[in-house]
Amino acid sequence: MEGIDLDEETFGNYYGDNFRVGDLVRYITRKRRMMRRNFNLNSPEEFVMEWKSNMDKNPGTKKMEDSRVREICRRIVENANHGGSERTIAVIEYEFKNDVEDSLHGRDES
């Protein structure tokens, strides 16, 4: 088993290079607002996707999440191509499900 997300060092470097002070302020403000919000959703999955939708309105957060999705997809494809006849299974965070599926099926919008 091996990780397919960004490693801590790469994530930290990308974060330092791309996530600005304004992004951090917007992230904290939006997160505080979201923490006080009442959610009337039918499932944990709906909650996760609603949370992601609101948090991705911050351009810095969106860039960070997109970089993680790109790395996850790159590693899935890399592992699948080098696995021969072996099957590959990827366990990813639910919030990335649609983005990863779209990217792997050539429907990437970025």
FIZA-325574 format. One record per residue: residue number from 1; residue in one letter; x, y, z of N, C-alpha, C, O in turn. Coordinates in Angstrom, 2 decimals, padded with zeros to 5 digits, m for minus. Layout:
<atom n="NUM" res="A" n_c1="X" n_c2="Y" n_c3="Z" ca_c1="X" ca_c2="Y" ca_c3="Z" c_c1="X" c_c2="Y" c_c3="Z" o_c1="X" o_c2="Y" o_c3="Z"/>
...
END
This chain:
<atom n="1" res="M" n_c1="000.85" n_c2="m001.16" n_c3="000.00" ca_c1="000.00" ca_c2="000.00" ca_c3="000.00" c_c1="000.91" c_c2="001.23" c_c3="000.00" o_c1="001.92" o_c2="001.28" o_c3="000.69"/>
<atom n="2" res="E" n_c1="000.51" n_c2="002.21" n_c3="m000.78" ca_c1="001.28" ca_c2="003.45" ca_c3="m000.80" c_c1="000.35" c_c2="004.64" c_c3="m000.96" o_c1="m000.73" o_c2="004.53" o_c3="m001.55"/>
<atom n="3" res="G" n_c1="000.77" n_c2="005.76" n_c3="m000.42" ca_c1="m000.03" ca_c2="006.97" ca_c3="m000.51" c_c1="m000.03" c_c2="007.54" c_c3="m001.92" o_c1="000.96" o_c2="007.43" o_c3="m002.64"/>
<atom n="4" res="I" n_c1="m001.15" n_c2="008.15" n_c3="m002.30" ca_c1="m001.24" ca_c2="008.74" ca_c3="m003.64" c_c1="m001.49" c_c2="010.24" c_c3="m003.58" o_c1="m001.54" o_c2="010.89" o_c3="m004.63"/>
<atom n="5" res="D" n_c1="m001.66" n_c2="010.80" n_c3="m002.40" ca_c1="m001.87" ca_c2="012.23" ca_c3="m002.24" c_c1="m000.50" c_c2="012.92" c_c3="m002.22" o_c1="000.53" o_c2="012.25" o_c3="m002.19"/>
<atom n="6" res="L" n_c1="m000.50" n_c2="014.24" n_c3="m002.24" ca_c1="000.75" ca_c2="014.97" ca_c3="m002.11" c_c1="001.42" c_c2="014.61" c_c3="m000.79" o_c1="000.76" o_c2="014.53" o_c3="000.24"/>
<atom n="7" res="D" n_c1="002.75" n_c2="014.41" n_c3="m000.83" ca_c1="003.46" ca_c2="014.18" ca_c3="000.43" c_c1="003.54" c_c2="015.50" c_c3="001.19" o_c1="003.31" o_c2="016.57" o_c3="000.61"/>
<atom n="8" res="E" n_c1="003.87" n_c2="015.43" n_c3="002.46" ca_c1="003.84" ca_c2="016.63" ca_c3="003.31" c_c1="004.78" c_c2="017.71" c_c3="002.83" o_c1="004.43" o_c2="018.89" o_c3="002.84"/>
<atom n="9" res="E" n_c1="005.97" n_c2="017.34" n_c3="002.40" ca_c1="006.94" ca_c2="018.35" ca_c3="001.95" c_c1="006.45" c_c2="019.06" c_c3="000.69" o_c1="006.52" o_c2="020.28" o_c3="000.61"/>
<atom n="10" res="T" n_c1="005.96" n_c2="018.31" n_c3="m000.29" ca_c1="005.46" ca_c2="018.91" ca_c3="m001.52" c_c1="004.25" c_c2="019.79" c_c3="m001.24" o_c1="004.14" o_c2="020.89" o_c3="m001.76"/>
<atom n="11" res="F" n_c1="003.33" n_c2="019.29" n_c3="m000.40" ca_c1="002.16" ca_c2="020.07" ca_c3="m000.03" c_c1="002.58" c_c2="021.38" c_c3="000.65" o_c1="002.06" o_c2="022.45" o_c3="000.34"/>
<atom n="12" res="G" n_c1="003.51" n_c2="021.28" n_c3="001.59" ca_c1="003.99" ca_c2="022.46" ca_c3="002.30" c_c1="004.63" c_c2="023.47" c_c3="001.38" o_c1="004.39" o_c2="024.68" o_c3="001.50"/>
<atom n="13" res="N" n_c1="005.45" n_c2="022.99" n_c3="000.43" ca_c1="006.09" ca_c2="023.89" ca_c3="m000.53" c_c1="005.05" c_c2="024.55" c_c3="m001.43" o_c1="005.12" o_c2="025.76" o_c3="m001.67"/>
<atom n="14" res="Y" n_c1="004.10" n_c2="023.77" n_c3="m001.92" ca_c1="003.06" ca_c2="024.30" ca_c3="m002.79" c_c1="002.21" c_c2="025.31" c_c3="m002.03" o_c1="001.85" o_c2="026.36" o_c3="m002.56"/>
<atom n="15" res="Y" n_c1="001.89" n_c2="024.99" n_c3="m000.78" ca_c1="001.10" ca_c2="025.87" ca_c3="000.06" c_c1="001.84" c_c2="027.20" c_c3="000.25" o_c1="001.25" o_c2="028.27" o_c3="000.09"/>
<atom n="16" res="G" n_c1="003.12" n_c2="027.13" n_c3="000.59" ca_c1="003.92" ca_c2="028.33" ca_c3="000.80" c_c1="004.05" c_c2="029.19" c_c3="m000.44" o_c1="004.09" o_c2="030.42" o_c3="m000.35"/>
<atom n="17" res="D" n_c1="004.12" n_c2="028.56" n_c3="m001.60" ca_c1="004.28" ca_c2="029.29" ca_c3="m002.86" c_c1="002.97" c_c2="029.85" c_c3="m003.40" o_c1="002.99" o_c2="030.85" o_c3="m004.12"/>
<atom n="18" res="N" n_c1="001.83" n_c2="029.25" n_c3="m003.06" ca_c1="000.58" ca_c2="029.60" ca_c3="m003.72" c_c1="m000.54" c_c2="030.11" c_c3="m002.82" o_c1="m001.48" o_c2="030.74" o_c3="m003.32"/>
<atom n="19" res="F" n_c1="m000.47" n_c2="029.87" n_c3="m001.55" ca_c1="m001.55" ca_c2="030.26" ca_c3="m000.64" c_c1="m001.12" c_c2="031.55" c_c3="000.05" o_c1="m000.27" o_c2="031.53" o_c3="000.93"/>
<atom n="20" res="R" n_c1="m001.70" n_c2="032.66" n_c3="m000.34" ca_c1="m001.32" ca_c2="033.99" ca_c3="000.15" c_c1="m002.06" c_c2="034.35" c_c3="001.43" o_c1="m003.01" o_c2="033.67" o_c3="001.82"/>
<atom n="21" res="V" n_c1="m001.63" n_c2="035.43" n_c3="002.07" ca_c1="m002.25" ca_c2="035.89" ca_c3="003.30" c_c1="m003.75" c_c2="036.16" c_c3="003.09" o_c1="m004.57" o_c2="035.79" o_c3="003.93"/>
<atom n="22" res="G" n_c1="m004.10" n_c2="036.78" n_c3="001.96" ca_c1="m005.51" ca_c2="037.04" ca_c3="001.67" c_c1="m006.32" c_c2="035.76" c_c3="001.57" o_c1="m007.46" o_c2="035.70" o_c3="002.00"/>
<atom n="23" res="D" n_c1="m005.70" n_c2="034.72" n_c3="000.98" ca_c1="m006.37" ca_c2="033.42" ca_c3="000.89" c_c1="m006.60" c_c2="032.84" c_c3="002.28" o_c1="m007.66" o_c2="032.28" o_c3="002.56"/>
<atom n="24" res="L" n_c1="m005.61" n_c2="032.99" n_c3="003.15" ca_c1="m005.72" ca_c2="032.47" ca_c3="004.50" c_c1="m006.83" c_c2="033.19" c_c3="005.27" o_c1="m007.62" o_c2="032.55" o_c3="005.97"/>
<atom n="25" res="V" n_c1="m006.89" n_c2="034.51" n_c3="005.14" ca_c1="m007.93" ca_c2="035.28" ca_c3="005.82" c_c1="m009.31" c_c2="034.86" c_c3="005.31" o_c1="m010.23" o_c2="034.66" o_c3="006.10"/>
<atom n="26" res="R" n_c1="m009.45" n_c2="034.73" n_c3="003.98" ca_c1="m010.73" ca_c2="034.30" ca_c3="003.41" c_c1="m011.09" c_c2="032.89" c_c3="003.87" o_c1="m012.26" o_c2="032.61" o_c3="004.16"/>
<atom n="27" res="Y" n_c1="m010.11" n_c2="032.01" n_c3="003.95" ca_c1="m010.34" ca_c2="030.64" ca_c3="004.39" c_c1="m010.87" c_c2="030.62" c_c3="005.83" o_c1="m011.87" o_c2="029.97" o_c3="006.12"/>
<atom n="28" res="I" n_c1="m010.19" n_c2="031.34" n_c3="006.72" ca_c1="m010.59" ca_c2="031.36" ca_c3="008.13" c_c1="m011.98" c_c2="031.97" c_c3="008.29" o_c1="m012.80" o_c2="031.44" o_c3="009.03"/>
<atom n="29" res="T" n_c1="m012.24" n_c2="033.06" n_c3="007.59" ca_c1="m013.54" ca_c2="033.73" ca_c3="007.67" c_c1="m014.65" c_c2="032.81" c_c3="007.17" o_c1="m015.68" o_c2="032.66" o_c3="007.83"/>
<atom n="30" res="R" n_c1="m014.44" n_c2="032.19" n_c3="006.01" ca_c1="m015.45" ca_c2="031.30" ca_c3="005.45" c_c1="m015.67" c_c2="030.08" c_c3="006.35" o_c1="m016.80" o_c2="029.66" o_c3="006.56"/>
<atom n="31" res="K" n_c1="m014.58" n_c2="029.52" n_c3="006.89" ca_c1="m014.70" ca_c2="028.36" ca_c3="007.76" c_c1="m015.49" c_c2="028.70" c_c3="009.02" o_c1="m016.34" o_c2="027.92" o_c3="009.46"/>
<atom n="32" res="R" n_c1="m015.22" n_c2="029.86" n_c3="009.60" ca_c1="m015.98" ca_c2="030.27" ca_c3="010.80" c_c1="m017.46" c_c2="030.41" c_c3="010.47" o_c1="m018.32" o_c2="029.99" o_c3="011.25"/>
<atom n="33" res="R" n_c1="m017.76" n_c2="031.01" n_c3="009.31" ca_c1="m019.15" ca_c2="031.16" ca_c3="008.88" c_c1="m019.81" c_c2="029.79" c_c3="008.70" o_c1="m020.95" o_c2="029.58" o_c3="009.11"/>
<atom n="34" res="M" n_c1="m019.08" n_c2="028.89" n_c3="008.09" ca_c1="m019.62" ca_c2="027.55" ca_c3="007.83" c_c1="m019.84" c_c2="026.78" c_c3="009.14" o_c1="m020.78" o_c2="025.99" o_c3="009.24"/>
<atom n="35" res="M" n_c1="m018.98" n_c2="026.99" n_c3="010.13" ca_c1="m019.11" ca_c2="026.29" ca_c3="011.40" c_c1="m020.38" c_c2="026.71" c_c3="012.14" o_c1="m020.93" o_c2="025.93" o_c3="012.92"/>
<atom n="36" res="R" n_c1="m020.86" n_c2="027.92" n_c3="011.91" ca_c1="m022.07" ca_c2="028.41" ca_c3="012.57" c_c1="m023.34" c_c2="028.09" c_c3="011.78" o_c1="m024.45" o_c2="028.28" o_c3="012.28"/>
<atom n="37" res="R" n_c1="m023.18" n_c2="027.61" n_c3="010.58" ca_c1="m024.31" ca_c2="027.37" ca_c3="009.69" c_c1="m025.05" c_c2="026.09" c_c3="010.07" o_c1="m024.43" o_c2="025.11" o_c3="010.49"/>
<atom n="38" res="N" n_c1="m026.35" n_c2="026.11" n_c3="009.91" ca_c1="m027.15" ca_c2="024.89" ca_c3="010.09" c_c1="m027.32" c_c2="024.23" c_c3="008.72" o_c1="m027.74" o_c2="024.87" o_c3="007.76"/>
<atom n="39" res="F" n_c1="m026.98" n_c2="022.97" n_c3="008.66" ca_c1="m027.09" ca_c2="022.22" ca_c3="007.42" c_c1="m028.31" c_c2="021.31" c_c3="007.50" o_c1="m028.47" o_c2="020.55" o_c3="008.46"/>
<atom n="40" res="N" n_c1="m029.16" n_c2="021.38" n_c3="006.52" ca_c1="m030.33" ca_c2="020.50" ca_c3="006.44" c_c1="m030.14" c_c2="019.55" c_c3="005.27" o_c1="m030.82" o_c2="019.65" o_c3="004.24"/>
<atom n="41" res="L" n_c1="m029.22" n_c2="018.63" n_c3="005.43" ca_c1="m028.89" ca_c2="017.70" ca_c3="004.36" c_c1="m029.28" c_c2="016.28" c_c3="004.79" o_c1="m029.48" o_c2="016.01" o_c3="005.97"/>
<atom n="42" res="N" n_c1="m029.37" n_c2="015.40" n_c3="003.82" ca_c1="m029.88" ca_c2="014.05" ca_c3="004.07" c_c1="m028.81" c_c2="013.01" c_c3="004.37" o_c1="m029.14" o_c2="011.90" o_c3="004.79"/>
<atom n="43" res="S" n_c1="m027.54" n_c2="013.34" n_c3="004.15" ca_c1="m026.51" ca_c2="012.33" ca_c3="004.35" c_c1="m025.16" c_c2="012.99" c_c3="004.63" o_c1="m024.97" o_c2="014.17" o_c3="004.33"/>
<atom n="44" res="P" n_c1="m024.24" n_c2="012.24" n_c3="005.19" ca_c1="m022.89" ca_c2="012.77" ca_c3="005.41" c_c1="m022.23" c_c2="013.16" c_c3="004.08" o_c1="m021.48" o_c2="014.14" o_c3="004.02"/>
<atom n="45" res="E" n_c1="m022.51" n_c2="012.39" n_c3="003.02" ca_c1="m021.92" ca_c2="012.69" ca_c3="001.71" c_c1="m022.40" c_c2="014.06" c_c3="001.20" o_c1="m021.61" o_c2="014.82" o_c3="000.65"/>
<atom n="46" res="E" n_c1="m023.67" n_c2="014.36" n_c3="001.39" ca_c1="m024.20" ca_c2="015.66" ca_c3="000.99" c_c1="m023.52" c_c2="016.78" c_c3="001.78" o_c1="m023.21" o_c2="017.84" o_c3="001.23"/>
<atom n="47" res="F" n_c1="m023.29" n_c2="016.53" n_c3="003.06" ca_c1="m022.61" ca_c2="017.53" ca_c3="003.88" c_c1="m021.20" c_c2="017.80" c_c3="003.35" o_c1="m020.80" o_c2="018.95" o_c3="003.18"/>
<atom n="48" res="V" n_c1="m020.46" n_c2="016.73" n_c3="003.08" ca_c1="m019.09" ca_c2="016.87" ca_c3="002.59" c_c1="m019.06" c_c2="017.68" c_c3="001.30" o_c1="m018.23" o_c2="018.58" o_c3="001.14"/>
<atom n="49" res="M" n_c1="m019.95" n_c2="017.38" n_c3="000.37" ca_c1="m019.95" ca_c2="018.06" ca_c3="m000.91" c_c1="m020.41" c_c2="019.52" c_c3="m000.78" o_c1="m019.91" o_c2="020.39" o_c3="m001.49"/>
<atom n="50" res="E" n_c1="m021.34" n_c2="019.78" n_c3="000.12" ca_c1="m021.79" ca_c2="021.16" ca_c3="000.37" c_c1="m020.65" c_c2="021.98" c_c3="000.99" o_c1="m020.41" o_c2="023.12" o_c3="000.60"/>
<atom n="51" res="W" n_c1="m019.96" n_c2="021.36" n_c3="001.95" ca_c1="m018.83" ca_c2="022.03" ca_c3="002.60" c_c1="m017.76" c_c2="022.36" c_c3="001.55" o_c1="m017.26" o_c2="023.48" o_c3="001.49"/>
<atom n="52" res="K" n_c1="m017.41" n_c2="021.37" n_c3="000.72" ca_c1="m016.39" ca_c2="021.57" ca_c3="m000.31" c_c1="m016.80" c_c2="022.67" c_c3="m001.28" o_c1="m015.98" o_c2="023.52" o_c3="m001.63"/>
<atom n="53" res="S" n_c1="m018.03" n_c2="022.66" n_c3="m001.70" ca_c1="m018.54" ca_c2="023.66" ca_c3="m002.63" c_c1="m018.36" c_c2="025.07" c_c3="m002.07" o_c1="m017.97" o_c2="025.99" o_c3="m002.79"/>
<atom n="54" res="N" n_c1="m018.65" n_c2="025.23" n_c3="m000.80" ca_c1="m018.51" ca_c2="026.55" ca_c3="m000.18" c_c1="m017.05" c_c2="026.93" c_c3="000.07" o_c1="m016.68" o_c2="028.08" o_c3="m000.12"/>
<atom n="55" res="M" n_c1="m016.24" n_c2="025.99" n_c3="000.48" ca_c1="m014.84" ca_c2="026.29" ca_c3="000.75" c_c1="m014.05" c_c2="026.54" c_c3="m000.53" o_c1="m013.10" o_c2="027.31" o_c3="m000.53"/>
<atom n="56" res="D" n_c1="m014.45" n_c2="025.89" n_c3="m001.63" ca_c1="m013.74" ca_c2="026.07" ca_c3="m002.91" c_c1="m014.01" c_c2="027.43" c_c3="m003.55" o_c1="m013.42" o_c2="027.75" o_c3="m004.59"/>
<atom n="57" res="K" n_c1="m014.88" n_c2="028.24" n_c3="m002.96" ca_c1="m015.10" ca_c2="029.59" ca_c3="m003.47" c_c1="m013.88" c_c2="030.46" c_c3="m003.23" o_c1="m013.71" o_c2="031.50" o_c3="m003.87"/>
<atom n="58" res="N" n_c1="m013.02" n_c2="030.05" n_c3="m002.31" ca_c1="m011.76" ca_c2="030.73" ca_c3="m002.05" c_c1="m010.76" c_c2="030.26" c_c3="m003.10" o_c1="m010.46" o_c2="029.07" o_c3="m003.17"/>
<atom n="59" res="P" n_c1="m010.23" n_c2="031.17" n_c3="m003.93" ca_c1="m009.31" ca_c2="030.76" ca_c3="m005.00" c_c1="m008.08" c_c2="030.01" c_c3="m004.50" o_c1="m007.61" o_c2="029.08" o_c3="m005.15"/>
<atom n="60" res="G" n_c1="m007.56" n_c2="030.40" n_c3="m003.34" ca_c1="m006.39" ca_c2="029.71" ca_c3="m002.80" c_c1="m006.70" c_c2="028.28" c_c3="m002.42" o_c1="m005.92" o_c2="027.37" o_c3="m002.70"/>
<atom n="61" res="T" n_c1="m007.83" n_c2="028.08" n_c3="m001.77" ca_c1="m008.25" ca_c2="026.73" ca_c3="m001.39" c_c1="m008.48" c_c2="025.89" c_c3="m002.63" o_c1="m008.06" o_c2="024.73" o_c3="m002.69"/>
<atom n="62" res="K" n_c1="m009.14" n_c2="026.45" n_c3="m003.62" ca_c1="m009.42" ca_c2="025.73" ca_c3="m004.87" c_c1="m008.11" c_c2="025.29" c_c3="m005.54" o_c1="m008.00" o_c2="024.15" o_c3="m006.00"/>
<atom n="63" res="K" n_c1="m007.12" n_c2="026.19" n_c3="m005.59" ca_c1="m005.83" ca_c2="025.84" ca_c3="m006.19" c_c1="m005.16" c_c2="024.70" c_c3="m005.44" o_c1="m004.59" o_c2="023.80" o_c3="m006.05"/>
<atom n="64" res="M" n_c1="m005.23" n_c2="024.73" n_c3="m004.11" ca_c1="m004.62" ca_c2="023.67" ca_c3="m003.31" c_c1="m005.32" c_c2="022.34" c_c3="m003.55" o_c1="m004.67" o_c2="021.31" o_c3="m003.73"/>
<atom n="65" res="E" n_c1="m006.64" n_c2="022.36" n_c3="m003.55" ca_c1="m007.40" ca_c2="021.13" ca_c3="m003.78" c_c1="m007.16" c_c2="020.59" c_c3="m005.18" o_c1="m007.03" o_c2="019.38" o_c3="m005.36"/>
<atom n="66" res="D" n_c1="m007.10" n_c2="021.47" n_c3="m006.17" ca_c1="m006.83" ca_c2="021.04" ca_c3="m007.54" c_c1="m005.45" c_c2="020.39" c_c3="m007.66" o_c1="m005.29" o_c2="019.42" o_c3="m008.40"/>
<atom n="67" res="S" n_c1="m004.46" n_c2="020.92" n_c3="m006.95" ca_c1="m003.13" ca_c2="020.32" ca_c3="m007.00" c_c1="m003.14" c_c2="018.92" c_c3="m006.39" o_c1="m002.46" o_c2="018.03" o_c3="m006.88"/>
<atom n="68" res="R" n_c1="m003.92" n_c2="018.73" n_c3="m005.34" ca_c1="m004.04" ca_c2="017.40" ca_c3="m004.74" c_c1="m004.72" c_c2="016.44" c_c3="m005.70" o_c1="m004.29" o_c2="015.29" o_c3="m005.84"/>
<atom n="69" res="V" n_c1="m005.79" n_c2="016.89" n_c3="m006.36" ca_c1="m006.51" ca_c2="016.03" ca_c3="m007.31" c_c1="m005.57" c_c2="015.62" c_c3="m008.46" o_c1="m005.55" o_c2="014.46" o_c3="m008.86"/>
<atom n="70" res="R" n_c1="m004.81" n_c2="016.58" n_c3="m008.98" ca_c1="m003.88" ca_c2="016.25" ca_c3="m010.07" c_c1="m002.87" c_c2="015.19" c_c3="m009.65" o_c1="m002.59" o_c2="014.26" o_c3="m010.41"/>
<atom n="71" res="E" n_c1="m002.33" n_c2="015.31" n_c3="m008.43" ca_c1="m001.36" ca_c2="014.32" ca_c3="m007.95" c_c1="m002.01" c_c2="012.96" c_c3="m007.72" o_c1="m001.44" o_c2="011.93" o_c3="m008.06"/>
<atom n="72" res="I" n_c1="m003.20" n_c2="012.96" n_c3="m007.15" ca_c1="m003.92" ca_c2="011.70" ca_c3="m006.94" c_c1="m004.15" c_c2="011.00" c_c3="m008.28" o_c1="m003.90" o_c2="009.80" o_c3="m008.40"/>
<atom n="73" res="C" n_c1="m004.61" n_c2="011.74" n_c3="m009.28" ca_c1="m004.86" ca_c2="011.15" ca_c3="m010.60" c_c1="m003.56" c_c2="010.65" c_c3="m011.24" o_c1="m003.52" o_c2="009.57" o_c3="m011.82"/>
<atom n="74" res="R" n_c1="m002.51" n_c2="011.46" n_c3="m011.13" ca_c1="m001.21" ca_c2="011.06" ca_c3="m011.70" c_c1="m000.74" c_c2="009.75" c_c3="m011.08" o_c1="m000.26" o_c2="008.86" o_c3="m011.79"/>
<atom n="75" res="R" n_c1="m000.87" n_c2="009.63" n_c3="m009.77" ca_c1="m000.41" ca_c2="008.43" ca_c3="m009.09" c_c1="m001.29" c_c2="007.22" c_c3="m009.39" o_c1="m000.79" o_c2="006.10" o_c3="m009.49"/>
<atom n="76" res="I" n_c1="m002.60" n_c2="007.44" n_c3="m009.53" ca_c1="m003.49" ca_c2="006.33" ca_c3="m009.89" c_c1="m003.11" c_c2="005.79" c_c3="m011.26" o_c1="m002.97" o_c2="004.58" o_c3="m011.44"/>
<atom n="77" res="V" n_c1="m002.93" n_c2="006.69" n_c3="m012.22" ca_c1="m002.57" ca_c2="006.27" ca_c3="m013.58" c_c1="m001.20" c_c2="005.59" c_c3="m013.58" o_c1="m001.01" o_c2="004.56" o_c3="m014.22"/>
<atom n="78" res="E" n_c1="m000.25" n_c2="006.18" n_c3="m012.87" ca_c1="001.10" ca_c2="005.60" ca_c3="m012.79" c_c1="001.06" c_c2="004.19" c_c3="m012.21" o_c1="001.68" o_c2="003.28" o_c3="m012.75"/>
<atom n="79" res="N" n_c1="000.34" n_c2="004.02" n_c3="m011.12" ca_c1="000.25" ca_c2="002.69" ca_c3="m010.49" c_c1="m000.50" c_c2="001.70" c_c3="m011.37" o_c1="m000.12" o_c2="000.53" o_c3="m011.44"/>
<atom n="80" res="A" n_c1="m001.54" n_c2="002.15" n_c3="m012.03" ca_c1="m002.30" ca_c2="001.25" ca_c3="m012.91" c_c1="m001.46" c_c2="000.82" c_c3="m014.10" o_c1="m001.53" o_c2="m000.33" o_c3="m014.52"/>
<atom n="81" res="N" n_c1="m000.67" n_c2="001.73" n_c3="m014.65" ca_c1="000.16" ca_c2="001.41" ca_c3="m015.82" c_c1="001.33" c_c2="000.49" c_c3="m015.48" o_c1="001.78" o_c2="m000.26" o_c3="m016.34"/>
<atom n="82" res="H" n_c1="001.81" n_c2="000.53" n_c3="m014.26" ca_c1="002.94" ca_c2="m000.30" ca_c3="m013.87" c_c1="002.53" c_c2="m001.55" c_c3="m013.13" o_c1="003.38" o_c2="m002.32" o_c3="m012.68"/>
<atom n="83" res="G" n_c1="001.23" n_c2="m001.76" n_c3="m012.99" ca_c1="000.74" ca_c2="m002.92" ca_c3="m012.24" c_c1="000.60" c_c2="m004.18" c_c3="m013.07" o_c1="000.34" o_c2="m005.25" o_c3="m012.52"/>
<atom n="84" res="G" n_c1="000.78" n_c2="m004.06" n_c3="m014.38" ca_c1="000.60" ca_c2="m005.23" ca_c3="m015.22" c_c1="m000.82" c_c2="m005.73" c_c3="m015.14" o_c1="m001.77" o_c2="m004.98" o_c3="m015.37"/>
<atom n="85" res="S" n_c1="m000.97" n_c2="m007.02" n_c3="m014.81" ca_c1="m002.31" ca_c2="m007.59" ca_c3="m014.72" c_c1="m002.90" c_c2="m007.42" c_c3="m013.32" o_c1="m004.04" o_c2="m007.82" o_c3="m013.07"/>
<atom n="86" res="E" n_c1="m002.14" n_c2="m006.84" n_c3="m012.41" ca_c1="m002.65" ca_c2="m006.63" ca_c3="m011.05" c_c1="m003.68" c_c2="m005.51" c_c3="m011.04" o_c1="m003.60" o_c2="m004.56" o_c3="m011.82"/>
<atom n="87" res="R" n_c1="m004.64" n_c2="m005.64" n_c3="m010.17" ca_c1="m005.66" ca_c2="m004.60" ca_c3="m010.02" c_c1="m005.16" c_c2="m003.54" c_c3="m009.06" o_c1="m004.38" o_c2="m003.81" o_c3="m008.15"/>
<atom n="88" res="T" n_c1="m005.63" n_c2="m002.33" n_c3="m009.29" ca_c1="m005.29" ca_c2="m001.21" ca_c3="m008.43" c_c1="m006.56" c_c2="m000.69" c_c3="m007.78" o_c1="m007.57" o_c2="m000.52" o_c3="m008.45"/>
<atom n="89" res="I" n_c1="m006.50" n_c2="m000.44" n_c3="m006.50" ca_c1="m007.62" ca_c2="000.18" ca_c3="m005.80" c_c1="m007.09" c_c2="001.47" c_c3="m005.17" o_c1="m006.00" o_c2="001.50" o_c3="m004.60"/>
<atom n="90" res="A" n_c1="m007.88" n_c2="002.51" n_c3="m005.29" ca_c1="m007.49" ca_c2="003.80" ca_c3="m004.70" c_c1="m008.55" c_c2="004.20" c_c3="m003.68" o_c1="m009.74" o_c2="004.24" o_c3="m003.99"/>
<atom n="91" res="V" n_c1="m008.11" n_c2="004.50" n_c3="m002.50" ca_c1="m008.99" ca_c2="004.99" ca_c3="m001.46" c_c1="m008.71" c_c2="006.49" c_c3="m001.33" o_c1="m007.62" o_c2="006.90" o_c3="m000.95"/>
<atom n="92" res="I" n_c1="m009.72" n_c2="007.28" n_c3="m001.66" ca_c1="m009.54" ca_c2="008.74" ca_c3="m001.63" c_c1="m010.62" c_c2="009.38" c_c3="m000.78" o_c1="m011.65" o_c2="008.77" o_c3="m000.49"/>
<atom n="93" res="E" n_c1="m010.38" n_c2="010.62" n_c3="m000.38" ca_c1="m011.38" ca_c2="011.35" ca_c3="000.39" c_c1="m012.60" c_c2="011.57" c_c3="m000.48" o_c1="m012.49" o_c2="011.84" o_c3="m001.67"/>
<atom n="94" res="Y" n_c1="m013.78" n_c2="011.47" n_c3="000.13" ca_c1="m015.02" ca_c2="011.59" ca_c3="m000.62" c_c1="m015.12" c_c2="012.91" c_c3="m001.37" o_c1="m015.67" o_c2="012.96" o_c3="m002.47"/>
<atom n="95" res="E" n_c1="m014.60" n_c2="013.97" n_c3="m000.77" ca_c1="m014.70" ca_c2="015.28" ca_c3="m001.40" c_c1="m013.98" c_c2="015.35" c_c3="m002.74" o_c1="m014.29" o_c2="016.23" o_c3="m003.56"/>
<atom n="96" res="F" n_c1="m013.04" n_c2="014.45" n_c3="m003.00" ca_c1="m012.32" ca_c2="014.44" ca_c3="m004.27" c_c1="m012.93" c_c2="013.49" c_c3="m005.30" o_c1="m012.49" o_c2="013.47" o_c3="m006.45"/>
<atom n="97" res="K" n_c1="m013.92" n_c2="012.73" n_c3="m004.90" ca_c1="m014.50" ca_c2="011.69" ca_c3="m005.75" c_c1="m014.86" c_c2="012.19" c_c3="m007.14" o_c1="m014.37" o_c2="011.65" o_c3="m008.13"/>
<atom n="98" res="N" n_c1="m015.69" n_c2="013.21" n_c3="m007.23" ca_c1="m016.15" ca_c2="013.69" ca_c3="m008.54" c_c1="m015.02" c_c2="014.27" c_c3="m009.37" o_c1="m014.94" o_c2="014.03" o_c3="m010.57"/>
<atom n="99" res="D" n_c1="m014.13" n_c2="015.05" n_c3="m008.72" ca_c1="m013.02" ca_c2="015.66" ca_c3="m009.45" c_c1="m012.06" c_c2="014.60" c_c3="m010.01" o_c1="m011.59" o_c2="014.70" o_c3="m011.15"/>
<atom n="100" res="V" n_c1="m011.78" n_c2="013.59" n_c3="m009.20" ca_c1="m010.88" ca_c2="012.51" ca_c3="m009.66" c_c1="m011.53" c_c2="011.73" c_c3="m010.79" o_c1="m010.89" o_c2="011.45" o_c3="m011.81"/>
<atom n="101" res="E" n_c1="m012.79" n_c2="011.36" n_c3="m010.63" ca_c1="m013.49" ca_c2="010.63" ca_c3="m011.69" c_c1="m013.52" c_c2="011.43" c_c3="m012.98" o_c1="m013.22" o_c2="010.90" o_c3="m014.05"/>
<atom n="102" res="D" n_c1="m013.86" n_c2="012.72" n_c3="m012.90" ca_c1="m013.92" ca_c2="013.56" ca_c3="m014.10" c_c1="m012.55" c_c2="013.65" c_c3="m014.76" o_c1="m012.45" o_c2="013.57" o_c3="m015.99"/>
<atom n="103" res="S" n_c1="m011.51" n_c2="013.82" n_c3="m013.97" ca_c1="m010.17" ca_c2="013.94" ca_c3="m014.53" c_c1="m009.72" c_c2="012.63" c_c3="m015.19" o_c1="m009.15" o_c2="012.64" o_c3="m016.28"/>
<atom n="104" res="L" n_c1="m009.98" n_c2="011.53" n_c3="m014.53" ca_c1="m009.56" ca_c2="010.23" ca_c3="m015.08" c_c1="m010.34" c_c2="009.85" c_c3="m016.34" o_c1="m009.85" o_c2="009.09" o_c3="m017.17"/>
<atom n="105" res="H" n_c1="m011.55" n_c2="010.37" n_c3="m016.46" ca_c1="m012.37" ca_c2="010.08" ca_c3="m017.64" c_c1="m012.31" c_c2="011.17" c_c3="m018.69" o_c1="m013.12" o_c2="011.21" o_c3="m019.62"/>
<atom n="106" res="G" n_c1="m011.31" n_c2="012.09" n_c3="m018.55" ca_c1="m011.10" ca_c2="013.12" ca_c3="m019.55" c_c1="m012.11" c_c2="014.26" c_c3="m019.54" o_c1="m012.27" o_c2="014.96" o_c3="m020.53"/>
<atom n="107" res="R" n_c1="m012.79" n_c2="014.43" n_c3="m018.41" ca_c1="m013.76" ca_c2="015.52" ca_c3="m018.31" c_c1="m013.25" c_c2="016.62" c_c3="m017.41" o_c1="m014.03" o_c2="017.39" o_c3="m016.85"/>
<atom n="108" res="D" n_c1="m011.94" n_c2="016.71" n_c3="m017.28" ca_c1="m011.31" ca_c2="017.71" ca_c3="m016.39" c_c1="m011.58" c_c2="019.10" c_c3="m016.94" o_c1="m011.33" o_c2="019.38" o_c3="m018.11"/>
<atom n="109" res="E" n_c1="m012.11" n_c2="019.99" n_c3="m016.07" ca_c1="m012.46" ca_c2="021.34" ca_c3="m016.48" c_c1="m011.33" c_c2="022.32" c_c3="m016.25" o_c1="m011.42" o_c2="023.46" o_c3="m016.72"/>
<atom n="110" res="S" n_c1="m010.26" n_c2="021.92" n_c3="m015.55" ca_c1="m009.18" ca_c2="022.87" ca_c3="m015.27" c_c1="m008.13" c_c2="022.88" c_c3="m016.35" o_c1="m007.16" o_c2="023.62" o_c3="m016.26"/>
END
